[in-house]
C-alpha cells in the first residue's frame, strides 16, 4: 500500500498541477471551492490524535490496534461513548458530515446546483422530521444519554482536532453534531435497505407493455425451492400472540388489478427510482448449531452487500465497560455496534425485502391546495423550506404532506408516500440492548423494539442457542376490510390500504401491524441461511415481493448441507471458505443451453468454436484469472440486452426497468418477449457481441474487466488520488463472494464468529477516512482475498494509549 510519504507526493503533484490537473468532471461545482495554492491542504497531512482530552463524562482510554481499530475502555458508559464519538469524528469526519448533508438536503450548500434535485427529494421526504420524532422517543430511554455523550464527543473532536483533507480542499467547516443527526444516520441506513418504489415501476411497465408481459417479467413469486425457512429447517416457534381477525387472516387477492396498477407517469417514476435502495444491495448470513462445529459452539458467518466506497460504509470499534465488552461494525454517526459480538453472543442482519412503503393517488382540486380524503376535502399540510445553493440562488421548496405522509411531485404528477421510517422508531434502543444482552431471551426481548428496518436477524450464543427473526414492523393493508398485498398503488382519497396505528412524524401505536409472534422466525434452528431470498413459501401475512434471486441462498445451503451430510464438522476456516465461493448459479442454468444452441448451428466461426470450448471447460466460478468467467460475464450482459432491450425500448423504458436475472434465465422459448426471435438465436448473437467487446478491449481474463475501479471516494472523479488502487476482483452479483462491478456493490464487511470464542473480520479498505493515515487502505488487499484479521475483544494492556480522556469540561 502507498506510504504516507507517497501520499504526500501524490497530493503535491495534484496541487502543483492546479485545478485543471485534477481532471474535473462536468460537475465542476463539486470542487468549486478548491484552494490548491493556499497551502491549507498541507494542514491535513499531519493529523494525529491528541494524547489527552478533557471529558465532561469522566475517564476513558483509547488504544488503537495495528489495523486502526479503537479499543475504548471506561468505567462509565457515558465516558466510553464520549470517547467513541471523539475517535469516530477524528477517523471519519468528512463522511459524518457528508451523510448528514445528504439526508438533510444540504449538499447544494457546498456543492452547488449539481445536487439540487437530490436535496429537493430529501427535503420533500423530510427524513430530518422523522429523525426528530425518533429522538423524542430515544431520548427517554437508557440509550438516550449515551447518544448525547457521543454527540458531545463528535463536537469536541471537530473543534479540537485538525479536519481531514476534504474540508481543507473544499474550504468549509462542519456544523455542530446533534443527537438528531445520529437518528438521521439510522434513517439513512433504513432507507438504503427498504426505500423501494417498485409498485410505481411495475405499474408503468404494465401500462406500457400490458398486464400479461408485466406479470411474466415481474412475478410475485420466483419459482425455486430454497426459501430461508425451508422445510428442512427444524426449529421452535413462539406461541401465537392472538392478533385481531384482520391481523391473522391470510392475504387474499394475490395479483392487483389494472386499476390498482395505474401509472403515475414515467417522469415521476423515473425520478423517484433514482433514490431507491442501490441496485444489488443484499447480504449473506448463516448459522450452524454446535452439533455441526468442531468446537461444539454455534458459528455465525456474515457479509452485508452494500455500496462499496472510499472510505468504507462501516467503521470497526471495540467498547469495554463494566456492563459489556462488544466489538464489531457500525456506521459513522451511530454510537453503538450494529453487528458484532459481545462476551456471550453474536448477531447479524440481511435485508428481508419486505414491503414497508406504500404509494397513494389522490383526487386534488384545481388549485392544487386540497386533496380528497374519505369524502371530504382536506388542505395539504405545508411548510416552506429554503435550500442553500453555493454560487447560485437559494431555492424555496414547499413540503407537502397528507394523512399518509409526504407528497412527492414531478412533471405535474403527484404521489403520496407512507414509509415505516416516517415515525418515531426504537431500533437505536434495541441495538444498544443487543450489545448488553446475556443470551437468547435477552436478545429476543430487545428484538421486539427493532421496528426499522426489516431485516433477517441471525443470532447465536455461547450457550449453544441460535435464532432467526424477521425484524421490523410489517404493515397489514386492507381494502373493504379484506387484507391485501402492498404491491399496488392505493387510492388514498378512498382510504385504501391504510396502516392502522401509524402516525407519520409522530409516535405510532403499530396496532394494525403484524404481531411480533406472527412474524417469520425460528428458535434454535440447526442450520439456517439467509441471502435475501424469499423468507418462507407460505407466509401467514404478506411480507413483500422484492426478494433477491435465489442463487446465493441456494449455493450456501448446498455447501452447508454437503458438509453436514458428509459428517464433517465445520470450523471458522470452512465458513470463510464458503464466503469466498464464486460459483455462479446463472451459469449452471444457462451455459448448457448456450452450448446446445451453438451445437445446433450448421456452421459456426472459429472464434465461436473457441469460446464454446472455453465455456465447456469452465467450472462456473467467477474468478479473476478465469477466461470462462470473462466470456460468461460479457455474454450474459449482452444476452440480457438482446432479449429485453427491444421490448423495453419500444415502450420508452430504460434498463433500470429490466427484471431480475432469475426471470431472464427462466424465460421459456414461447415467452412474449421473444416475439419473432428465438431464445437460441439471441444466445448465439449475444456471444458474438461479447467476443467483439472482449477483442476490442483487449481483455484476457475476468479480472481485466471485473476490477475495483468503481469503488471510489465521493470526489474520486475530481481527485482520483483519493481512490483506492484499482485491482482485479472475484465474484459477481450472483455469487456468495459478492461483487458488482457495474454498481460498486459487494461485501461491505465480513465476519465469522464463534460466540464467546474466536472471531475474524475484514473491511473493504481501512478503518480510517484520513487519506494520509496508514489505515486508509491497509485492509483492501486482504478484503479482496477474504483474508480476515482477528476480531478480538481485547488488546494488550501494554499497548500504547492513543488517547487518555480525563475528567474536565471538554
SVG drawing of the C-alpha trace seen along z (x, -y; Angstrom):
<svg xmlns="http://www.w3.org/2000/svg" viewBox="-68 -34 76 72">
<polyline fill="none" stroke="black" stroke-width="0.4" points="0.0,0.0 1.2,-3.6 3.2,-5.0 2.4,-8.4 5.4,-9.8 4.0,-8.6 0.6,-10.1 2.1,-13.4 3.9,-13.2 0.6,-12.4 -1.1,-15.4 1.9,-17.6 1.7,-16.6 -2.1,-17.3 -1.7,-20.7 1.2,-21.7 -0.9,-21.0 -3.6,-23.3 -7.3,-22.9 -7.0,-21.7 -4.7,-18.9 -7.5,-17.2 -9.4,-16.1 -12.6,-17.7 -15.9,-16.1 -18.8,-18.1 -20.0,-18.6 -17.4,-21.3 -19.4,-22.6 -18.1,-19.7 -14.7,-21.4 -15.7,-25.0 -14.1,-25.8 -10.8,-24.0 -7.9,-26.2 -4.9,-24.3 -2.4,-27.2 -3.4,-28.3 -1.3,-25.6 -4.3,-24.7 -4.3,-21.2 -1.0,-20.6 -2.6,-21.1 -4.4,-17.8 -1.2,-16.0 0.0,-16.0 -3.1,-14.9 -2.6,-13.0 -4.9,-12.4 -4.3,-14.5 -2.7,-12.4 -5.0,-13.8 -8.6,-15.1 -10.7,-16.6 -14.1,-14.9 -17.2,-16.1 -18.1,-12.4 -15.0,-11.2 -12.0,-9.0 -11.6,-6.7 -8.7,-5.3 -8.4,-4.6 -5.9,-2.1 -5.6,-1.7 -4.5,1.7 -2.4,2.5 -5.5,2.1 -6.6,-1.3 -9.4,0.2 -10.1,-1.9 -10.4,0.1 -12.3,-2.2 -12.3,-1.3 -14.1,-3.2 -15.8,-2.5 -18.8,-4.6 -20.8,-4.1 -21.2,-7.8 -17.5,-8.3 -17.0,-5.5 -19.4,-6.8 -18.0,-10.3 -14.7,-8.7 -16.4,-6.7 -17.8,-9.9 -14.4,-11.6 -12.5,-8.8 -15.2,-8.3 -15.1,-12.1 -11.3,-12.0 -11.2,-9.0 -14.3,-9.8 -15.1,-13.5 -16.0,-14.2 -18.1,-11.0 -20.1,-12.0 -20.8,-15.5 -21.5,-14.3 -24.0,-11.7 -25.8,-14.2 -25.9,-16.7 -27.4,-14.1 -30.2,-13.2 -31.0,-16.8 -30.9,-18.0 -28.0,-20.3 -25.5,-19.1 -26.1,-22.0 -24.9,-24.4 -21.3,-23.2 -21.7,-21.6 -24.0,-24.0 -26.8,-23.3 -25.4,-19.9 -27.1,-18.3 -30.2,-20.4 -32.5,-17.6 -31.1,-15.3 -31.7,-17.9 -35.2,-18.5 -36.1,-14.8 -34.6,-14.5 -36.2,-17.7 -39.6,-16.7 -39.3,-13.3 -38.5,-15.1 -36.1,-12.5 -35.0,-15.1 -38.5,-15.4 -38.7,-11.6 -35.3,-11.7 -36.6,-14.4 -39.6,-12.3 -37.3,-9.3 -35.0,-11.3 -38.0,-12.4 -38.6,-8.7 -35.0,-7.5 -34.0,-10.4 -36.2,-8.9 -34.6,-5.5 -31.3,-4.4 -29.7,-4.8 -30.5,-8.5 -27.8,-9.9 -25.2,-7.8 -26.2,-9.3 -25.9,-12.7 -22.4,-11.8 -21.5,-10.5 -22.6,-13.8 -20.5,-15.8 -17.5,-13.7 -18.0,-14.3 -18.2,-18.0 -15.1,-18.0 -13.1,-16.3 -14.4,-18.6 -13.4,-21.6 -10.1,-20.4 -8.5,-18.1 -7.4,-19.1 -10.0,-18.4 -9.4,-15.9 -8.2,-16.8 -11.7,-17.1 -12.6,-20.0 -9.4,-21.8 -9.9,-21.3 -13.5,-22.4 -12.7,-25.2 -15.6,-24.8 -16.2,-23.6 -18.9,-21.2 -21.8,-22.4 -22.4,-21.1 -23.4,-17.4 -26.6,-16.7 -28.3,-13.5 -30.9,-14.0 -28.1,-13.6 -27.4,-10.2 -31.0,-9.3 -30.8,-10.6 -28.0,-8.2 -30.3,-5.4 -32.9,-6.6 -30.3,-6.7 -29.4,-3.0 -33.1,-2.1 -33.9,-4.0 -31.0,-2.4 -32.4,1.0 -36.1,0.5 -36.7,-2.5 -38.5,-0.9 -40.9,-2.4 -41.3,0.9 -45.1,0.6 -44.6,-2.6 -42.2,-0.8 -44.5,2.2 -47.5,0.0 -45.6,-1.8 -44.4,1.4 -48.0,2.8 -49.2,-0.4 -46.6,-0.3 -46.2,3.4 -49.5,4.9 -50.6,6.8 -49.6,10.2 -46.0,9.2 -45.7,7.4 -46.8,10.5 -44.4,12.6 -41.4,10.3 -42.3,9.3 -43.8,12.4 -44.8,12.0 -43.1,15.4 -39.9,16.7 -40.2,20.4 -37.5,22.0 -37.3,24.3 -34.8,22.5 -36.6,20.1 -34.8,19.1 -37.3,21.1 -37.2,24.2 -38.9,27.4 -35.6,28.8 -35.2,26.1 -36.2,27.8 -36.8,25.1 -39.3,23.9 -41.7,21.0 -43.2,18.5 -46.8,19.1 -49.3,17.0 -49.9,13.7 -53.6,13.7 -54.0,10.7 -57.2,9.3 -59.1,11.1 -57.6,8.9 -54.1,9.4 -54.4,13.2 -56.2,13.9 -54.2,14.6 -53.7,12.1 -56.1,12.6 -56.4,11.3 -52.8,12.0 -52.4,10.1 -53.6,6.5 -56.0,5.2 -55.3,2.8 -56.9,0.0 -54.6,0.8 -51.6,0.5 -52.4,-2.7 -49.2,-4.5 -48.3,-7.9 -46.2,-8.7 -42.7,-8.0 -41.2,-11.3 -42.2,-11.0 -41.4,-7.2 -38.0,-7.6 -37.1,-10.5 -38.1,-8.5 -36.4,-5.4 -33.1,-7.3 -33.4,-7.4 -34.2,-3.8 -32.0,-1.2 -28.9,-0.8 -29.1,1.9 -27.7,5.2 -28.0,4.4 -28.3,7.6 -26.3,9.8 -25.4,13.3 -25.6,14.7 -25.9,18.2 -25.7,20.1 -24.9,23.7 -25.5,25.2 -22.8,26.5 -23.8,30.0 -22.0,29.4 -18.9,27.4 -15.5,28.7 -15.8,26.7 -19.4,27.6 -20.4,24.0 -22.5,22.4 -20.8,20.4 -22.3,17.3 -20.9,16.0 -22.0,12.7 -21.2,10.4 -23.6,7.5 -23.6,6.4 -23.9,2.6 -22.4,-0.2 -18.6,0.0 -16.8,-3.3 -13.7,-5.1 -13.7,-5.1 -15.9,-2.0 -19.5,-2.4 -18.7,-0.5 -16.4,-1.5 -15.0,1.1 -14.8,0.4 -14.4,2.2 -16.1,0.8 -15.3,2.2 -17.3,1.1 -18.4,2.9 -21.7,3.7 -20.3,5.3 -17.4,5.9 -18.5,5.5 -16.7,5.4 -17.9,5.1 -19.0,2.7 -21.2,-0.4 -21.9,-3.2 -20.1,-6.5 -22.6,-8.7 -24.1,-5.7 -22.6,-5.2 -23.4,-1.6 -22.0,1.6 -24.7,2.7 -23.3,6.1 -20.7,7.9 -20.1,9.9 -20.0,9.5 -18.9,12.0 -21.9,14.2 -23.4,13.7 -23.1,12.5 -25.7,11.1 -26.0,10.2 -28.6,8.7 -29.5,9.2 -32.3,7.5 -35.7,9.1 -37.0,7.3 -40.2,6.6 -42.7,4.1 -42.8,1.2 -43.5,-1.7 -46.8,-2.3 -47.8,-4.9 -51.2,-6.7 -53.0,-8.5 -55.3,-11.4 -58.1,-13.5 -56.7,-17.0 -58.7,-20.3 -58.0,-22.6 -55.9,-25.0 -53.7,-22.1 -54.2,-23.1 -56.6,-20.4 -56.9,-16.6 -60.0,-14.5 -60.0,-12.1 -62.8,-9.8 -65.5,-12.1 -64.0,-15.4 -61.6,-18.0 -58.5,-18.5 -55.8,-21.0 -52.3,-19.7 -50.0,-20.2 -47.4,-22.6 -44.1,-24.2 -41.7,-26.2 -38.0,-25.1 -35.1,-27.0 -32.3,-25.1 -29.0,-26.9 -27.1,-26.7 -23.4,-27.5 -22.6,-30.1 -26.2,-30.2 -29.6,-31.4 -31.2,-29.7 -34.3,-27.7 -37.5,-27.5 -39.3,-24.2 -42.9,-23.8 -43.0,-20.5 -46.5,-19.0 -47.9,-16.1 -51.2,-14.2 -52.5,-11.9 -50.3,-9.2 -47.0,-11.1 -45.0,-13.2 -46.2,-14.1 -43.8,-13.9 -44.3,-15.7 -42.7,-15.8 -43.9,-16.9 -47.4,-17.7 -47.8,-14.2 -48.3,-13.6 -48.0,-10.6 -48.3,-10.3 -45.9,-8.1 -46.2,-6.1 -42.9,-4.6 -42.4,-2.9 -39.4,-5.1 -41.5,-8.3 -42.4,-7.9 -40.7,-7.6 -38.8,-4.3 -36.9,-2.4 -34.3,-0.5 -31.5,-2.6 -32.6,-1.3 -32.7,2.3 -29.2,2.1 -27.9,0.7 -29.6,3.6 -28.1,6.1 -24.7,5.1 -25.6,5.8 -27.5,9.0 -26.6,12.0 -28.3,14.7 -31.2,15.5 -34.0,14.5 -32.5,11.0 -31.9,10.5 -35.4,11.8 -37.0,9.2 -34.9,6.4 -35.8,7.6 -39.4,6.6 -38.2,3.0 -36.4,3.4 -39.0,1.7 -36.9,0.4 -35.6,1.6 -37.0,5.1 -34.0,7.4 -33.2,11.2 -31.7,11.3 -29.4,14.3 -28.0,14.9 -26.1,17.4 -24.6,17.5 -22.1,19.3 -24.9,21.3 -25.5,23.0 -28.7,21.2 -29.5,20.0 -32.2,17.7 -33.6,16.3 -36.2,13.5 -37.6,11.1 -37.3,7.8 -39.1,4.5 -42.8,3.5 -44.8,5.2 -47.9,3.3 -51.3,5.0 -53.2,3.3 -57.0,3.7 -59.5,2.7 -63.1,3.0 -62.0,5.0 -60.1,7.6 -56.3,8.0 -54.4,7.3 -50.8,7.1 -49.0,3.8 -47.8,4.5 -50.0,1.8 -50.8,-1.9 -53.6,-2.6 -56.4,-5.1 -55.5,-7.5 -58.7,-9.5 -60.7,-6.4 -58.6,-5.5 -57.4,-2.2 -54.5,-0.3 -54.0,-2.4 -51.9,-1.3 -53.8,-1.3 -51.9,-2.8 -49.3,-4.6 -48.7,-8.3 -46.3,-10.0 -43.8,-12.2 -45.2,-11.3 -45.3,-8.3 -47.2,-5.2 -49.0,-2.5 -48.4,0.0 -51.7,1.7 -52.5,2.5 -49.2,4.3 -48.3,8.0 -47.9,9.1 -44.4,9.9 -45.2,13.6 -46.6,14.0 -43.6,12.6 -41.4,15.3 -38.9,16.7 -37.1,19.9 -35.8,20.5 -32.8,22.9 -32.6,23.7 -29.9,26.3 -28.8,24.9 -30.2,21.7 -29.0,19.4 -30.3,16.1 -29.3,14.4 -32.3,12.1 -34.3,14.8 -38.0,15.5 -38.4,15.8 -41.0,18.6 -43.1,20.4 -46.4,19.9 -46.3,16.8 -49.2,16.2 -49.1,12.5 -48.0,10.6 -44.3,9.7 -43.3,8.4 -42.2,9.3 -38.7,7.6 -36.8,10.8 -33.4,11.5 -32.9,14.3 -32.1,17.5 -28.6,18.1 -26.6,17.1 -29.1,18.7 -29.2,22.0 -25.4,22.2 -24.9,21.5 -27.4,24.2 -25.7,26.6 -22.3,26.0 -23.6,26.4 -25.8,29.4 -22.9,31.2 -20.6,30.7 -23.1,31.8 -24.3,34.8 -20.7,36.0 -20.5,35.9 -17.6,33.3 -17.7,30.7 -17.4,27.1 -14.9,24.5 -14.2,20.9 -11.9,21.6 -14.7,23.6 -17.2,20.7 -14.7,18.2 -14.2,20.6 -18.0,20.5 -17.9,16.7 -15.2,16.9 -17.3,19.2 -17.5,17.8 -19.8,20.4 -22.4,18.5 -25.8,20.2 -26.8,18.3 -24.1,20.2 -25.5,23.5 -28.8,22.6 -27.7,21.1 -24.3,22.3 -25.6,25.8 -28.4,24.1 -25.9,21.8 -23.7,24.6 -26.7,26.5 -27.7,23.5 -24.2,23.4 -24.2,27.2 -27.5,26.8 -25.9,24.4 -24.8,25.9 -21.9,23.5 -20.0,21.6 -16.9,19.4 -13.6,20.4 -13.9,17.8 -17.4,19.1 -16.0,22.6 -13.0,21.4 -15.4,19.6 -17.7,22.6 -14.7,24.8 -13.6,22.4 -17.1,22.3 -17.4,26.0 -14.2,26.4 -15.1,23.7 -16.1,24.6 -18.7,21.8 -16.6,19.9 -16.3,16.1 -12.5,16.0 -10.4,13.0 -7.9,15.2 -10.6,17.1 -11.2,16.8 -14.5,18.6 -15.8,16.2 -14.9,13.3 -16.8,14.8 -19.9,15.6 -19.9,12.1 -19.8,10.3 -22.2,12.8 -25.0,12.5 -24.9,8.7 -25.3,8.9 -27.9,11.6 -29.9,9.5 -29.8,6.6 -30.7,8.8 -33.7,10.2 -35.0,7.2 -33.9,4.1 -36.2,4.3 -39.2,4.8 -38.4,2.0 -37.0,-0.4 -40.3,-0.2 -42.0,-1.1 -39.5,-4.0 -38.3,-2.4 -34.5,-2.0 -32.6,0.8 -33.4,-0.2 -36.8,1.5 -35.3,4.8 -36.4,7.8 -34.1,9.9 -31.7,12.4 -33.7,15.3 -36.6,14.2 -34.2,13.8 -32.7,17.2 -36.1,19.0 -38.0,17.3 -39.4,20.0 -39.0,20.1 -42.6,19.2 -42.4,16.1 -44.0,13.0 -40.7,11.1 -39.1,13.2 -41.8,12.4 -40.3,13.1 -36.9,14.1 -35.8,17.4 -34.1,17.8 -31.3,19.8 -30.7,17.1 -30.5,14.5 -27.9,16.6 -25.6,17.1 -25.9,13.4 -25.0,12.3 -21.9,14.5 -20.8,12.9 -21.2,9.5 -19.4,10.5 -16.4,11.7 -16.3,8.5 -16.3,6.5 -13.5,8.6 -11.4,8.4 -11.9,4.6 -10.9,4.0 -8.0,6.5 -9.3,8.3 -7.9,11.8 -9.3,12.8 -12.3,11.9 -10.2,9.6 -9.3,7.4 -12.9,6.3 -14.1,7.0 -12.0,4.5 -12.4,2.4 -12.2,-0.8 -15.8,-1.8 -15.0,-1.7 -14.4,-5.4 -14.3,-8.3 -17.2,-10.7 -14.8,-13.1 -12.8,-10.4 -13.7,-11.5 -12.4,-15.0 -9.4,-14.0 -8.5,-10.4 -5.7,-10.2 -8.4,-9.8 -9.5,-6.4 -8.0,-3.0 -5.7,-1.4 -7.7,0.4 -7.3,4.2 -8.8,7.3 -11.6,8.8 -13.5,12.1 -17.3,12.6 -20.5,11.4 -23.9,10.3 -25.0,14.0 -22.0,15.4 -21.6,15.8 -18.4,13.8 -20.4,10.9 -19.2,8.1 -21.0,6.0 -18.6,4.0 -21.4,2.2 -22.8,0.8 -19.9,0.8 -21.9,3.1 -20.4,6.0 -19.3,7.4 -19.0,4.3 -17.9,6.2 -17.1,9.8 -17.1,11.6 -17.1,15.2 -17.8,15.6 -17.8,18.4 -19.7,16.8 -17.5,16.4 -14.6,17.7 -12.6,16.8 -13.8,14.3 -12.4,12.8 -13.4,9.8 -12.3,7.6 -13.2,4.2 -13.1,3.3 -10.4,0.6 -9.4,-0.7 -10.8,-1.9 -9.6,-5.5 -11.0,-8.0 -7.8,-10.1 -6.0,-9.9 -2.6,-10.2 -3.3,-7.5 -1.6,-4.1 -5.1,-2.7 -6.7,-4.4 -6.5,-1.2 -4.5,1.3 -7.2,3.9 -8.1,3.6 -5.9,6.3 -6.8,8.7 -10.5,8.0 -10.1,8.9 -8.8,12.3 -11.1,12.6 -8.0,12.9 -9.7,11.9 -7.9,10.5 -8.7,11.4 -11.7,9.6 -10.5,10.0 -12.4,8.2 -9.1,7.4 -5.9,5.6 -2.5,5.9 -2.6,3.9 1.0,2.9 -0.1,1.3 0.3,-2.4 -2.7,-4.6 -3.6,-6.7 -5.9,-9.0 -6.4,-9.4 -9.7,-11.1 -9.5,-12.9 -12.2,-14.4 -12.9,-18.0 -15.0,-20.2 -14.5,-19.5"/>
</svg>
